[in-house]
Amino acid sequence: MALTKCRECGADVSSQAKACARCGAPVPVPPSSRWWLWLPVGVVAFLFVVAPALMSVIKALGWETPQYVHDANAAFVACKTMVESRTFRNRTMKDCDELHAQMLTEGERAAKAQRGK
C-alpha cells in the first residue's frame, strides 16, 4: 500500500483508496500494465475483420495475381525439385524454364481471350 498525493488538496492518499479522505476527489486508477493480454484480441480482429476487407478491395481493383501465374510457378517448383532429385532423367533446369514460360504464355492468351468475350 503506497501513499500518493491527492491532485486536488495535496493530502496523502492510499493507492488503494477510491477517493481522498480529506476532499473526496477521486484517486486515478493507474493503467494496467497488462496491455499484452489484448494483443491476441487485436491479431484475431485483424485476421477476421481487416484482412478480408483488404482482400475484397484488392480483388475489386483487380490487383490479385491470376491463377495461371500461381499454377505456372507451382509447376516450375515441382519440375525444379524433380530435376534436382534426378527423378526426371535427361531433363535440365532449361526444360523447367521453358515449361514455366510456356504455361505463362498460354495462361495470358487464355486470359485475354476470356476478357475479349
N, C-alpha and C positions, 0 to 999 in steps of 0.2 A: 504494500500500500504506500504509494508515493504521494507527496504533497506537491500541489501546484498552486500557482497564484490565480485568483479569480480575475477575469478580464474586466469586470465592472468595478469592484471595490478594492482589489488587491489583497484580499484576505487569503490565508492559507486554506486550501480545499483539498480534500482527499480525492485521489484519482478514481476512486470507486463511487464517489458521490454523484448524484444526478443533478444537484443544484448547490449553489453556495449557501451555507448556513446563515451567513450574515445578510446578504442582499437578495438571495433567491434566484440569481442569474443561473441559467443552465450551464453545466460543465460540458464543454465539447468532448464528444467521443472520438478518441484517436482512430484514424483509419486503420482498417485491418491490414496486417502485413501478409495476408494470405491471398494476394492477387493471383498467384499461380494456380489456385484452385479453379479459377474461372477460365483458364487457358483451354482446357478441353472443350468447354462450352463454346468458346469462340471458334475453335477449329471445326467442331461439328456444325455450327451455324454457317461457317464459310462453305463447308463441303455441301450442305444441303440447301443453302439459300443463294449465296453469292456465285458459286461456281456454275450451277445450272443456268442462272440468269445470264452470266457472262458467255456461256456456251451458246445460248439462244441468240444472243446478239451477234456472235461470230458467225453462226450459221445463217442468220438473216442477212448479213452483209456479204455472204459468200466467201468468207476468208478461210474456210476449212479446207484441208488437204483432200483432194479427190481420192476415192477408194482405190482407183487403179494405181496410184502412186504408192500407197501402202502395200498393195499386192506385189508390185514390182520390187519394192525394197525387201519384202519378206522372201521372195523368190531368190533375189540376189544373195541374201544372207544364207539361205539354205544351200544354194549352189556353192558358195564360198566354203561353207562348213564341209560339204561333201568332197570338194576338191582338196582341201587341207587334210582331211582324214583319209584321202585316197580311195573313197568309196566310188567316185567317178573315175574310171580308168580312161586314160587318154584325153582327159579334159583339163583345161587350164583356167586361170582367172580371166583370161581373154574371153573364153566362152561364157563365163558368168557376166562379164561386162556387156557382151553382145546380147545375151538374153535380157538383161536389165534394160538396155536401150530399146530393144525390140518391144518389150512389154510396155514401156513408157510411150513409144510412138503409137502403138495400137490403141492404147488407152486414150491418148489425146485425140486420135482420129475418131474413136467411138464417142467421146465426149462432145466433140464438135458436131458430129452427125446428130447426136441427141439434142443439142442446143438448136440446131437448124430446123428441127421438126416443128 
